[in-house]
Amino acid sequence: MSLQTHLTQLARKHEALEREIHDATIRPSANDLRIAELKRRKLHLKDEMNRLRTETDALH
């Protein structure tokens, strides 16, 4: 898998988590622990994307 393909997949997962977080927060019975876990996963994806971009930039 190419780096660009991997970054695209990570970005899609990041966007899906953003939608899931939004949906979870507008529900009256929002589960704070679930929302916190979704946010941690989203941050992890963002960190991974930034790390890959930084490594790629260093190679050029």
N, CA, C and O atoms as a Tinker XYZ file with bonds, in Angstrom:
   240  protein
     1  N      0.844000   -1.168000    0.000000    73     2
     2  CA     0.000000    0.000000    0.000000    64     1     3
     3  C      0.891000    1.233000    0.000000    63     2     4     5
     4  O      1.859000    1.326000    0.755000    81     3
     5  N      0.541000    2.172000   -0.862000    73     3     6
     6  CA     1.335000    3.393000   -0.931000    64     5     7
     7  C      1.056000    4.277000    0.282000    63     6     8     9
     8  O      0.034000    4.137000    0.953000    81     7
     9  N      1.971000    5.169000    0.539000    73     7    10
    10  CA     1.821000    6.081000    1.665000    64     9    11
    11  C      0.585000    6.958000    1.491000    63    10    12    13
    12  O     -0.156000    7.199000    2.444000    81    11
    13  N      0.369000    7.435000    0.263000    73    11    14
    14  CA    -0.787000    8.293000    0.015000    64    13    15
    15  C     -2.092000    7.537000    0.258000    63    14    16    17
    16  O     -3.041000    8.096000    0.808000    81    15
    17  N     -2.141000    6.282000   -0.147000    73    15    18
    18  CA    -3.332000    5.467000    0.084000    64    17    19
    19  C     -3.562000    5.285000    1.579000    63    18    20    21
    20  O     -4.692000    5.374000    2.059000    81    19
    21  N     -2.500000    5.035000    2.297000    73    19    22
    22  CA    -2.597000    4.865000    3.749000    64    21    23
    23  C     -3.088000    6.153000    4.410000    63    22    24    25
    24  O     -3.952000    6.109000    5.285000    81    23
    25  N     -2.549000    7.283000    4.001000    73    23    26
    26  CA    -2.991000    8.567000    4.554000    64    25    27
    27  C     -4.465000    8.821000    4.236000    63    26    28    29
    28  O     -5.204000    9.334000    5.076000    81    27
    29  N     -4.886000    8.466000    3.034000    73    27    30
    30  CA    -6.289000    8.643000    2.649000    64    29    31
    31  C     -7.193000    7.786000    3.525000    63    30    32    33
    32  O     -8.248000    8.242000    3.964000    81    31
    33  N     -6.786000    6.553000    3.780000    73    31    34
    34  CA    -7.575000    5.669000    4.639000    64    33    35
    35  C     -7.650000    6.213000    6.067000    63    34    36    37
    36  O     -8.708000    6.179000    6.696000    81    35
    37  N     -6.544000    6.702000    6.562000    73    35    38
    38  CA    -6.540000    7.291000    7.906000    64    37    39
    39  C     -7.445000    8.521000    7.959000    63    38    40    41
    40  O     -8.166000    8.717000    8.938000    81    39
    41  N     -7.413000    9.344000    6.922000    73    39    42
    42  CA    -8.260000   10.540000    6.882000    64    41    43
    43  C     -9.734000   10.153000    6.867000    63    42    44    45
    44  O    -10.552000   10.808000    7.513000    81    43
    45  N    -10.078000    9.106000    6.142000    73    43    46
    46  CA   -11.473000    8.646000    6.106000    64    45    47
    47  C    -11.922000    8.145000    7.473000    63    46    48    49
    48  O    -13.041000    8.425000    7.904000    81    47
    49  N    -11.052000    7.408000    8.150000    73    47    50
    50  CA   -11.375000    6.933000    9.489000    64    49    51
    51  C    -11.544000    8.116000   10.442000    63    50    52    53
    52  O    -12.437000    8.117000   11.290000    81    51
    53  N    -10.682000    9.118000   10.297000    73    51    54
    54  CA   -10.743000   10.323000   11.124000    64    53    55
    55  C    -12.087000   11.025000   10.917000    63    54    56    57
    56  O    -12.734000   11.429000   11.884000    81    55
    57  N    -12.503000   11.169000    9.664000    73    55    58
    58  CA   -13.784000   11.805000    9.351000    64    57    59
    59  C    -14.961000   10.995000    9.894000    63    58    60    61
    60  O    -15.929000   11.563000   10.401000    81    59
    61  N    -14.875000    9.671000    9.786000    73    59    62
    62  CA   -15.943000    8.817000   10.303000    64    61    63
    63  C    -16.060000    8.962000   11.821000    63    62    64    65
    64  O    -17.167000    9.003000   12.358000    81    63
    65  N    -14.928000    9.041000   12.506000    73    63    66
    66  CA   -14.954000    9.250000   13.949000    64    65    67
    67  C    -15.543000   10.607000   14.289000    63    66    68    69
    68  O    -16.277000   10.737000   15.269000    81    67
    69  N    -15.229000   11.617000   13.495000    73    67    70
    70  CA   -15.793000   12.958000   13.721000    64    69    71
    71  C    -17.321000   12.901000   13.646000    63    70    72    73
    72  O    -18.011000   13.478000   14.487000    81    71
    73  N    -17.842000   12.203000   12.639000    73    71    74
    74  CA   -19.301000   12.068000   12.508000    64    73    75
    75  C    -19.885000   11.287000   13.683000    63    74    76    77
    76  O    -20.938000   11.640000   14.214000    81    75
    77  N    -19.191000   10.223000   14.080000    73    75    78
    78  CA   -19.673000    9.411000   15.197000    64    77    79
    79  C    -19.685000   10.216000   16.497000    63    78    80    81
    80  O    -20.617000   10.101000   17.293000    81    79
    81  N    -18.657000   11.024000   16.709000    73    79    82
    82  CA   -18.608000   11.889000   17.897000    64    81    83
    83  C    -19.760000   12.884000   17.863000    63    82    84    85
    84  O    -20.440000   13.096000   18.867000    81    83
    85  N    -19.969000   13.479000   16.721000    73    83    86
    86  CA   -21.067000   14.445000   16.584000    64    85    87
    87  C    -22.398000   13.778000   16.899000    63    86    88    89
    88  O    -23.196000   14.306000   17.673000    81    87
    89  N    -22.636000   12.617000   16.297000    73    87    90
    90  CA   -23.887000   11.900000   16.535000    64    89    91
    91  C    -24.056000   11.536000   18.008000    63    90    92    93
    92  O    -25.154000   11.636000   18.556000    81    91
    93  N    -22.974000   11.116000   18.639000    73    91    94
    94  CA   -23.037000   10.715000   20.045000    64    93    95
    95  C    -23.324000   11.909000   20.958000    63    94    96    97
    96  O    -24.007000   11.765000   21.972000    81    95
    97  N    -22.809000   13.073000   20.604000    73    95    98
    98  CA   -22.987000   14.239000   21.484000    64    97    99
    99  C    -24.373000   14.855000   21.370000    63    98   100   101
   100  O    -24.819000   15.530000   22.298000    81    99
   101  N    -25.062000   14.641000   20.262000    73    99   102
   102  CA   -26.396000   15.248000   20.132000    64   101   103
   103  C    -27.498000   14.359000   20.706000    63   102   104   105
   104  O    -28.646000   14.792000   20.809000    81   103
   105  N    -27.166000   13.132000   21.078000    73   103   106
   106  CA   -28.145000   12.245000   21.703000    64   105   107
   107  C    -28.361000   12.666000   23.147000    63   106   108   109
   108  O    -27.412000   13.013000   23.851000    81   107
   109  N    -29.609000   12.634000   23.583000    73   107   110
   110  CA   -29.884000   12.984000   24.992000    64   109   111
   111  C    -29.204000   12.036000   25.977000    63   110   112   113
   112  O    -28.872000   12.432000   27.094000    81   111
   113  N    -28.999000   10.798000   25.567000    73   111   114
   114  CA   -28.386000    9.823000   26.470000    64   113   115
   115  C    -26.909000    9.621000   26.137000    63   114   116   117
   116  O    -26.415000    8.493000   26.136000    81   115
   117  N    -26.221000   10.701000   25.858000    73   115   118
   118  CA   -24.803000   10.628000   25.471000    64   117   119
   119  C    -23.978000    9.948000   26.561000    63   118   120   121
   120  O    -24.093000   10.264000   27.746000    81   119
   121  N    -23.149000    9.011000   26.127000    73   119   122
   122  CA   -22.266000    8.284000   27.030000    64   121   123
   123  C    -20.909000    8.989000   27.013000    63   122   124   125
   124  O    -20.167000    8.897000   26.035000    81   123
   125  N    -20.596000    9.684000   28.090000    73   123   126
   126  CA   -19.361000   10.470000   28.154000    64   125   127
   127  C    -18.099000    9.616000   27.986000    63   126   128   129
   128  O    -17.128000   10.056000   27.371000    81   127
   129  N    -18.115000    8.415000   28.523000    73   127   130
   130  CA   -16.941000    7.545000   28.386000    64   129   131
   131  C    -16.745000    7.127000   26.934000    63   130   132   133
   132  O    -15.615000    7.081000   26.447000    81   131
   133  N    -17.831000    6.826000   26.248000    73   131   134
   134  CA   -17.738000    6.444000   24.831000    64   133   135
   135  C    -17.237000    7.623000   24.004000    63   134   136   137
   136  O    -16.386000    7.451000   23.131000    81   135
   137  N    -17.754000    8.805000   24.269000    73   135   138
   138  CA   -17.327000    9.996000   23.531000    64   137   139
   139  C    -15.839000   10.252000   23.771000    63   138   140   141
   140  O    -15.109000   10.580000   22.836000    81   139
   141  N    -15.392000   10.105000   25.007000    73   139   142
   142  CA   -13.968000   10.303000   25.322000    64   141   143
   143  C    -13.108000    9.294000   24.568000    63   142   144   145
   144  O    -12.048000    9.649000   24.052000    81   143
   145  N    -13.554000    8.043000   24.499000    73   143   146
   146  CA   -12.797000    7.019000   23.768000    64   145   147
   147  C    -12.749000    7.348000   22.274000    63   146   148   149
   148  O    -11.704000    7.197000   21.642000    81   147
   149  N    -13.861000    7.792000   21.714000    73   147   150
   150  CA   -13.883000    8.175000   20.296000    64   149   151
   151  C    -12.916000    9.327000   20.035000    63   150   152   153
   152  O    -12.211000    9.340000   19.026000    81   151
   153  N    -12.890000   10.282000   20.941000    73   151   154
   154  CA   -11.984000   11.422000   20.789000    64   153   155
   155  C    -10.531000   10.995000   20.882000    63   154   156   157
   156  O     -9.683000   11.511000   20.154000    81   155
   157  N    -10.235000   10.056000   21.772000    73   155   158
   158  CA    -8.856000    9.534000   21.870000    64   157   159
   159  C     -8.454000    8.834000   20.574000    63   158   160   161
   160  O     -7.340000    9.017000   20.082000    81   159
   161  N     -9.366000    8.035000   20.026000    73   159   162
   162  CA    -9.075000    7.340000   18.771000    64   161   163
   163  C     -8.867000    8.338000   17.632000    63   162   164   165
   164  O     -7.978000    8.164000   16.798000    81   163
   165  N     -9.687000    9.372000   17.605000    73   163   166
   166  CA    -9.565000   10.403000   16.571000    64   165   167
   167  C     -8.216000   11.120000   16.693000    63   166   168   169
   168  O     -7.547000   11.360000   15.688000    81   167
   169  N     -7.823000   11.457000   17.905000    73   167   170
   170  CA    -6.536000   12.118000   18.127000    64   169   171
   171  C     -5.378000   11.211000   17.725000    63   170   172   173
   172  O     -4.395000   11.672000   17.145000    81   171
   173  N     -5.495000    9.933000   18.032000    73   171   174
   174  CA    -4.455000    8.978000   17.648000    64   173   175
   175  C     -4.301000    8.940000   16.122000    63   174   176   177
   176  O     -3.181000    8.925000   15.611000    81   175
   177  N     -5.420000    8.924000   15.400000    73   175   178
   178  CA    -5.361000    8.931000   13.936000    64   177   179
   179  C     -4.702000   10.212000   13.425000    63   178   180   181
   180  O     -3.878000   10.175000   12.511000    81   179
   181  N     -5.071000   11.338000   14.019000    73   179   182
   182  CA    -4.494000   12.613000   13.602000    64   181   183
   183  C     -2.984000   12.634000   13.843000    63   182   184   185
   184  O     -2.217000   13.090000   12.995000    81   183
   185  N     -2.572000   12.137000   15.002000    73   183   186
   186  CA    -1.137000   12.068000   15.305000    64   185   187
   187  C     -0.409000   11.171000   14.314000    63   186   188   189
   188  O      0.690000   11.503000   13.869000    81   187
   189  N     -1.008000   10.042000   13.966000    73   187   190
   190  CA    -0.398000    9.116000   13.013000    64   189   191
   191  C     -0.267000    9.762000   11.630000    63   190   192   193
   192  O      0.764000    9.626000   10.971000    81   191
   193  N     -1.315000   10.463000   11.199000    73   191   194
   194  CA    -1.251000   11.150000    9.901000    64   193   195
   195  C     -0.153000   12.205000    9.904000    63   194   196   197
   196  O      0.606000   12.314000    8.940000    81   195
   197  N     -0.063000   12.976000   10.973000    73   195   198
   198  CA     0.971000   14.011000   11.063000    64   197   199
   199  C      2.370000   13.404000   11.080000    63   198   200   201
   200  O      3.288000   13.934000   10.453000    81   199
   201  N      2.533000   12.289000   11.799000    73   199   202
   202  CA     3.829000   11.617000   11.851000    64   201   203
   203  C      4.239000   11.141000   10.459000    63   202   204   205
   204  O      5.385000   11.328000   10.050000    81   203
   205  N      3.313000   10.530000    9.736000    73   203   206
   206  CA     3.623000   10.043000    8.394000    64   205   207
   207  C      3.963000   11.194000    7.443000    63   206   208   209
   208  O      4.878000   11.087000    6.627000    81   207
   209  N      3.220000   12.283000    7.559000    73   207   210
   210  CA     3.506000   13.446000    6.699000    64   209   211
   211  C      4.873000   14.036000    7.014000    63   210   212   213
   212  O      5.615000   14.412000    6.108000    81   211
   213  N      5.204000   14.116000    8.298000    73   211   214
   214  CA     6.499000   14.654000    8.712000    64   213   215
   215  C      7.635000   13.781000    8.198000    63   214   216   217
   216  O      8.641000   14.290000    7.704000    81   215
   217  N      7.474000   12.471000    8.315000    73   215   218
   218  CA     8.505000   11.556000    7.807000    64   217   219
   219  C      8.659000   11.682000    6.300000    63   218   220   221
   220  O      9.774000   11.637000    5.780000    81   219
   221  N      7.547000   11.838000    5.602000    73   219   222
   222  CA     7.583000   11.979000    4.142000    64   221   223
   223  C      8.269000   13.270000    3.752000    63   222   224   225
   224  O      9.085000   13.291000    2.830000    81   223
   225  N      7.941000   14.359000    4.454000    73   223   226
   226  CA     8.573000   15.648000    4.160000    64   225   227
   227  C     10.084000   15.591000    4.409000    63   226   228   229
   228  O     10.855000   16.218000    3.682000    81   227
   229  N     10.503000   14.849000    5.421000    73   227   230
   230  CA    11.924000   14.740000    5.746000    64   229   231
   231  C     12.695000   14.005000    4.651000    63   230   232   233
   232  O     13.890000   14.232000    4.462000    81   231
   233  N     12.002000   13.128000    3.935000    73   231   234
   234  CA    12.646000   12.365000    2.873000    64   233   235
   235  C     12.869000   13.192000    1.594000    63   234   236   237
   236  O     13.704000   12.856000    0.754000    81   235
   237  N     12.108000   14.266000    1.476000    73   235   238
   238  CA    12.211000   15.079000    0.234000    64   237   239
   239  C     13.131000   16.232000    0.388000    63   238   240
   240  O     13.321000   17.000000   -0.555000    81   239
